[in-house]
Amino acid sequence: KGSEQWVRSCTVQQLEIYRLRKRLQSLTVLVKFAFLSLSLFEEPCWHLRCPECEVKYSWQVPQLPFWASNGAEILCLVYFGISFWLRELSLGVGSRRLYWHSIREVLVALSLADCLVASFNTHGI
């Protein structure tokens, strides 16, 4: 396969991190699923601005309180950041960094910053 060349030139630490990444693959899929599922259960932003407005959805899905959905989102984003970092460590110089790798890292960082600001900003903008 294509990774045979990389395995010959990598360090033991890189190989161990690569194995860890492969073992965490199912957890990564689960975290992605949980992150995307949060949009179904989090409280809408317009309801945060107008708490006396009644939220009625036709599907009657229970809503998570803000602190729970925001905390879960922060945990997912931190996991994504760690997985990106592990990828860089495991591939080392063999890592081909394309523009979309940088874009996803910037988007995760901005989302994380947004969640952290929302945790402390209780009055709105």
Summary of the structure (lengths in Angstrom):
residues: 125
radius of gyration: 19.1
end to end distance: 52.7
largest distance: 63.2
contacts: 275
relative contact order: 0.13
helix: 73%
strand: 2%
